[in-house]
Amino acid sequence: MSFARGLWFALVFLTLVVLHYTLRPMLGWHASIDFLAIAVLLVAVRARPGVATLVGFAVGLVSDAMTPGAFGAGALAFSIVAYTASSLKAAFFADNLALNAVFVFLGKWVCDLIFLAAEHRLGGTEFLAQALLWSPLAASLTAIVGLVVLVLVRPVVGTPRG
């Protein structure tokens, strides 16, 4: 990746982080868009698994700082998803938009499931409702926005490495 593309990529990443902490709270949706998941998945498909895991861990720590009762759950979830996404990118992250949507959807949903299991806040029917209703809805919204972001940044940042 050239220096100019790297700068554009960093700008896109920072914009997604800023959107996560500015736009997302203003929307106030129960099933909200996870801009951090989009940012981590964009890095994961362009980096080696080790680098992707470190970025996922750092992003997870930043998100955990906002929820001290579940500190570490976000870092664990984003690390696992980033590593897995980086390892599987050759199989899933092609030019096919449907595959990209499924990739982002599964990345967000798995991240939510790991977070819910690690934080131990919900139990019983609340856990099932969150895991099987609200998390898939949030993953669907995140996949739609992720595709829009991908279509917008692909000409500037380029295609992921294979």
VEXGU-45465 format. One record per residue: x, y, z of N, C-alpha, C, O in turn; residue in one letter. Coordinates in steps of 0.001 Angstrom, whole numbers, padded with zeros to 6 digits, always signed. Example, Ala and Ser with C-alpha at 12.3 -4.5 7.8 and 13.67 -1.06 7.14 Angstrom:
// VEXGU-45465
+013190-005690+007800+012300-004500+007800+013200-003300+007800+014236-003319+008465A
+012850-002250+007080+013670-001060+007140+012900+000030+007870+013409+001138+008039S
//
This chain:
// VEXGU-45465
+000856-001172+000000+000000+000000+000000+000898+001229+000000+001819+001335+000809M
+000627+002146-000902+001429+003359-000983+001141+004265+000213+000175+004071+000952S
+002013+005258+000377+001853+006174+001513+000533+006932+001426-000147+007100+002438F
+000161+007390+000236-001088+008148+000067-002305+007268+000380-003244+007704+001045A
-002271+006023-000110-003385+005110+000190-003432+004777+001670-004513+004645+002246R
-002277+004643+002283-002230+004388+003724-002821+005542+004516-003518+005328+005508G
-002544+006763+004082-003127+007935+004748-004641+007965+004569-005371+008245+005520L
-005117+007679+003361-006556+007625+003123-007209+006548+003984-008284+006751+004549W
-006547+005410+004072-007081+004313+004874-007153+004708+006346-008142+004419+007019F
-006112+005367+006845-006116+005839+008230-007235+006855+008455-007878+006857+009505A
-007463+007711+007472-008535+008697+007576-009907+008024+007603-010781+008420+008374L
-010094+007012+006767-011357+006258+006769-011544+005562+008106-012639+005589+008668V
-010489+004939+008626-010560+004249+009908-010939+005222+011028-011837+004938+011821F
-010262+006356+011092-010561+007355+012130-011964+007927+011976-012633+008196+012974L
-012414+008114+010750-013777+008597+010517-014807+007604+011049-015802+008004+011653T
-014573+006321+010830-015493+005300+011345-015509+005288+012868-016567+005119+013473L
-014350+005465+013495-014297+005520+014966-015046+006745+015476-015795+006654+016449V
-014851+007877+014834-015557+009102+015237-017062+008938+015049-017836+009346+015915V
-017487+008350+013937-018911+008114+013699-019509+007197+014768-020662+007367+015163L
-018727+006236+015227-019219+005306+016246-019555+006040+017545-020529+005704+018219H
-018752+007035+017890-018967+007739+019155-019740+009037+019014-020029+009684+020021Y
-020088+009442+017792-020885+010656+017614-022260+010356+017019-023280+010677+017628T
-022294+009746+015841-023560+009489+015156-024368+008378+015832-025581+008508+016000L
-023717+007311+016211-024416+006158+016800-025206+006534+018058-026365+006134+018170R
-024633+007286+019011-025439+007656+020181-026605+008593+019838-027648+008554+020492P
-026427+009426+018820-027517+010334+018439-028697+009576+017850-029846+009986+018014M
-028419+008474+017165-029504+007686+016584-030316+006992+017673-031540+006914+017575L
-029653+006492+018698-030333+005888+019833-031131+004636+019499-032116+004342+020176G
-030737+003904+018489-031453+002692+018110-031029+001540+019007-029883+001477+019452W
-031963+000626+019271-031612-000564+020053-030718-001491+019233-029772-002074+019762H
-031011-001621+017970-030163-002376+017050-029419-001343+016214-029895-000926+015158A
-028248-000937+016695-027554+000169+016045-026390-000308+015185-025938-001449+015280S
-025931+000596+014357-024822+000332+013448-023528+000333+014259-023305+001228+015073I
-022687-000655+014041-021405-000747+014747-020289-000328+013795-019767-001140+013031D
-019935+000951+013855-018888+001474+012989-017520+000915+013366-016636+000813+012516F
-017341+000549+014649-016075-000047+015068-015869-001410+014405-014757-001744+013996L
-016937-002187+014301-016836-003493+013644-016461-003322+012169-015657-004087+011635A
-017042-002327+011525-016696-002061+010119-015220-001686+010015-014516-002177+009133I
-014750-000823+010908-013351-000396+010882-012412-001573+011101-011414-001714+010394A
-012729-002421+012080-011876-003577+012363-011877-004551+011185-010830-005091+010829V
-013031-004776+010587-013086-005698+009447-012353-005138+008232-011744-005899+007480L
-012399-003819+008025-011633-003224+006922-010135-003418+007132-009404-003705+006185L
-009683-003263+008365-008268-003500+008653-007941-004981+008490-006908-005340+007924V
-008834-005840+008993-008567-007278+008992-008370-007838+007586-007562-008747+007395A
-009087-007315+006613-008944-007854+005261-007752-007260+004523-007424-007697+003420V
-007108-006276+005116-005947-005662+004479-004650-005927+005232-003584-005498+004793R
-004727-006626+006356-003533-006845+007179-003360-008333+007467-004273-009133+007264A
-002201-008673+007931-001929-010041+008358-002669-010312+009664-003018-009374+010379R
-002913-011581+009983-003688-011910+011180-003154-011307+012481-003938-010889+013333P
-001833-011257+012643-001271-010693+013874-001575-009205+014023-001982-008747+015090G
-001373-008462+012945-001655-007023+012959-003152-006782+013159-003549-005908+013929V
-003967-007555+012467-005424-007407+012607-005857-007685+014041-006724-006993+014572A
-005262-008690+014667-005602-009013+016046-005220-007879+016984-005981-007539+017889T
-004050-007294+016775-003640-006158+017615-004571-004960+017443-004924-004303+018422L
-004965-004678+016217-005906-003574+015978-007250-003886+016619-007852-003018+017253V
-007728-005120+016459-008979-005520+017100-008908-005398+018611-009862-004945+019243G
-007784-005799+019197-007600-005692+020636-007618-004236+021088-008252-003902+022089F
-006915-003362+020345-006871-001942+020704-008254-001294+020589-008667-000537+021468A
-008957-001595+019509-010308-001048+019331-011234-001580+020422-012075-000846+020943V
-011076-002857+020763-011874-003442+021835-011610-002789+023177-012540-002572+023953G
-010348-002469+023464-010034-001776+024714-010656-000384+024759-011150+000053+025798L
-010626+000301+023626-011257+001636+023563-012759+001519+023817-013328+002325+024553V
-013401+000520+023211-014849+000362+023433-015138-000103+024858-016167+000259+025429S
-014241-000900+025436-014429-001358+026814-014282-000220+027821-014849-000285+028911D
-013541+000799+027476-013376+001934+028379-014718+002614+028660-014894+003253+029697A
-015661+002468+027727-016992+003057+027904-017918+002157+028714-018954+002618+029194M
-017567+000891+028874-018384-000058+029638-017502-000784+030650-017135-001938+030431T
-017159-000124+031753-016223-000730+032703-016752-001999+033365-015957-002800+033856P
-018053-002204+033394-018616-003416+033980-018306-004658+033178-018358-005768+033706G
-017983-004485+031906-017673-005619+031030-016294-005443+030418-016065-005815+029267A
-015378-004876+031188-014050-004580+030654-013353-005859+030221-013256-006815+030991F
-012873-005872+028991-012181-007018+028429-013021-007798+027438-012483-008480+026565G
-014346-007701+027566-015226-008455+026667-015108-007944+025233-015060-008744+024298A
-015063-006650+025049-014918-006073+023713-013566-006376+023107-013461-006666+021915G
-012519-006309+023935-011174-006615+023439-011091-008069+022980-010507-008366+021938A
-011673-008959+023755-011691-010370+023378-012470-010574+022084-011999-011248+021168L
-013662-009991+022013-014523-010178+020842-013877-009620+019572-013826-010308+018552A
-013385-008386+019625-012779-007786+018438-011486-008496+018041-011187-008603+016852F
-010715-008984+019016-009482-009714+018695-009789-011002+017940-009159-011300+016925S
-010755-011762+018437-011112-013028+017792-011674-012789+016392-011303-013478+015442I
-012566-011813+016273-013172-011531+014971-012121-011011+013985-012127-011401+012817V
-011228-010142+014437-010199-009600+013541-009259-010701+013065-008920-010758+011883A
-008838-011574+013974-007948-012669+013583-008635-013602+012584-008058-013969+011561Y
-009874-013976+012899-010608-014887+012028-010871-014251+010659-010705-014901+009626T
-011277-012988+010657-011550-012303+009391-010288-012190+008551-010334-012375+007335A
-009169-011891+009185-007920-011783+008438-007491-013130+007874-006937-013200+006776S
-007741-014187+008614-007381-015524+008147-008285-016010+007013-007840-016752+006138S
-009556-015592+007029-010528-016059+006039-010744-015109+004871-011584-015373+004011L
-010009-014022+004826-010290-012981+003827-010191-013470+002389-010945-013014+001529K
-009292-014373+002123-009142-014854+000744-010379-015588+000266-010710-015546-000918A
-011059-016256+001174-012242-017021+000786-013478-016144+000648-014342-016421-000183A
-013573-015088+001453-014815-014333+001503-014740-012944+000902-015726-012484+000326F
-013627-012264+001009-013594-010854+000634-013217-010700-000828-012109-010279-001161F
-014153-011047-001690-013962-010920-003130-014708-009672-003611-015153-008854-002807A
-014834-009544-004914-015554-008401-005466-017070-008593-005425-017814-007702-005836D
-017525-009711-004947-018947-010002-004866-019561-009279-003667-019179-009536-002525N
-020507-008382-003919-021109-007603-002842-021916-008466-001874-021956-008181-000677L
-022555-009514-002380-023327-010396-001495-022404-011099-000496-022746-011224+000680A
-021241-011557-000956-020281-012185-000046-019745-011193+000974-019535-011544+002135L
-019525-009961+000547-019075-008929+001477-020125-008652+002537-019795-008464+003708N
-021385-008625+002135-022463-008391+003097-022523-009518+004125-022670-009265+005320A
-022411-010748+003662-022422-011896+004575-021211-011845+005499-021325-012149+006687V
-020062-011468+004970-018832-011370+005746-018979-010355+006887-018641-010656+008032F
-019477-009165+006576-019659-008128+007600-020749-008543+008587-020596-008360+009794V
-021845-009100+008077-022929-009560+008954-022416-010582+009964-022650-010444+011164F
-021715-011609+009478-021213-012649+010381-020157-012104+011344-020114-012497+012510L
-019309-011202+010856-018303-010596+011729-018931-009841+012880-018506-009983+014027G
-019929-009046+012584-020614-008274+013636-021383-009189+014575-021331-009008+015791K
-022095-010168+014033-022904-011047+014874-022025-011891+015801-022324-012027+016987W
-020959-012450+015266-020045-013236+016096-019402-012358+017170-019229-012789+018310V
-019056-011151+016808-018495-010213+017788-019491-009970+018921-019114-009984+020093C
-020745-009750+018580-021779-009552+019598-021961-010785+020471-022094-010669+021689D
-021967-011960+019861-022152-013190+020628-021004-013413+021610-021235-013799+022756L
-019777-013173+021171-018630-013313+022069-018717-012292+023184-018463-012616+024345I
-019074-011058+022844-019194-010002+023856-020264-010363+024884-020035-010239+026087F
-021427-010807+024417-022511-011173+025336-022109-012317+026260-022420-012298+027451L
-021426-013299+025718-021009-014436+026535-019921-014033+027531-019903-014534+028655A
-019023-013142+027139-017912-012758+028004-018311-011774+029090-017697-011758+030157A
-019320-010955+028846-019664-009943+029842-020530-010487+030973-020561-009884+032046E
-021223-011582+030781-022046-012236+031823-023084-011295+032432-023397-011419+033616H
-023624-010363+031654-024615-009423+032175-026027-009950+031986-026873-009771+032862R
-026293-010588+030874-027626-011069+030558-027704-012571+030770-026711-013285+030633L
-028887-013034+031103-029084-014463+031255-030470-014859+030784-031363-014018+030676G
-030643-016119+030510-031955-016650+030147-032533-016052+028898-031879-015980+027857G
-033793-015614+029015-034501-015093+027842-033931-013762+027356-033993-013463+026163T
-033372-012953+028274-032755-011693+027848-031558-011961+026936-031367-011289+025923E
-030759-012958+027317-029605-013330+026502-030055-013823+025134-029496-013428+024111F
-031067-014686+025118-031567-015219+023844-032153-014123+022963-031928-014115+021752L
-032906-013196+023562-033479-012093+022784-032376-011232+022180-032453-010839+021016A
-031352-010942+022976-030254-010131+022464-029479-010880+021376-029146-010315+020335Q
-029199-012155+021636-028371-012932+020711-029089-013306+019424-028463-013374+018366A
-030401-013550+019499-031123-014037+018325-032046-013010+017669-032563-013258+016580L
-032260-011864+018313-033105-010834+017712-032333-009545+017466-032177-009117+016322L
-031849-008927+018543-031236-007605+018407-029855-007654+017748-029524-006781+016945W
-029061-008650+018075-027738-008745+017448-027811-008996+015942-027074-008354+015194S
-028675-009908+015461-028787-010043+013999-029327-008788+013307-028929-008480+012184P
-030227-008067+013971-030708-006812+013387-029580-005790+013298-029419-005119+012279L
-028803-005678+014367-027667-004758+014352-026637-005199+013312-026034-004365+012636A
-026438-006504+013189-025499-007013+012193-025982-006713+010777-025173-006424+009896A
-027285-006778+010556-027837-006451+009233-027614-004985+008893-027190-004660+007784S
-027898-004098+009842-027658-002667+009612-026175-002390+009389-025804-001603+008518L
-025343-003034+010174-023898-002853+010040-023428-003363+008682-022565-002742+008061T
-023975-004473+008211-023593-005009+006898-023975-004053+005783-023203-003852+004845A
-025155-003461+005877-025599-002506+004845-024671-001298+004818-024211-000886+003753I
-024395-000729+005993-023509+000438+006054-022086+000043+005661-021387+000818+005008V
-021660-001141+006050-020334-001612+005672-020166-001721+004167-019107-001394+003631G
-021209-002179+003484-021148-002246+002022-021057-000860+001394-020316-000651+000433L
-021813+000080+001944-021743+001454+001440-020336+002006+001636-019775+002618+000728V
-019767+001792+002815-018406+002258+003086-017423+001593+002141-016550+002258+001583V
-017556+000295+001958-016654-000437+001076-016730+000074-000358-015700+000247-001010L
-017928+000312-000849-018088+000820-002218-017494+002223-002340-016913+002564-003370V
-017639+003035-001291-017107+004396-001343-015592+004451-001242-014964+005279-001902L
-014990+003587-000428-013541+003686-000210-012714+002818-001133-011510+003041-001256V
-013304+001850-001779-012536+000941-002631-011764+001680-003736-010605+001341-003970R
-012352+002680-004432-011555+003363-005455-010364+004139-004881-009350+004305-005559P
-010479+004604-003660-009412+005405-003072-008368+004540-002381-007169+004749-002567V
-008812+003573-001587-007906+002755-000789-007393+001563-001561-006277+001098-001328V
-008200+001065-002477-007798-000104-003274-008421-001371-002730-009107-001366-001708G
-008166-002450-003437-008708-003741-003030-007802-004366-001993-006608-004069-001948T
-008360-005236-001154-007554-005880-000128-006521-006826-000720-006658-007318-001841P
-005483-007062+000074-004447-007995-000380-004978-009416-000306-005845-009693+000523R
-004502-010305-001121-004998-011671-001163-004187-012639-000494-004526-013822-000476G
//
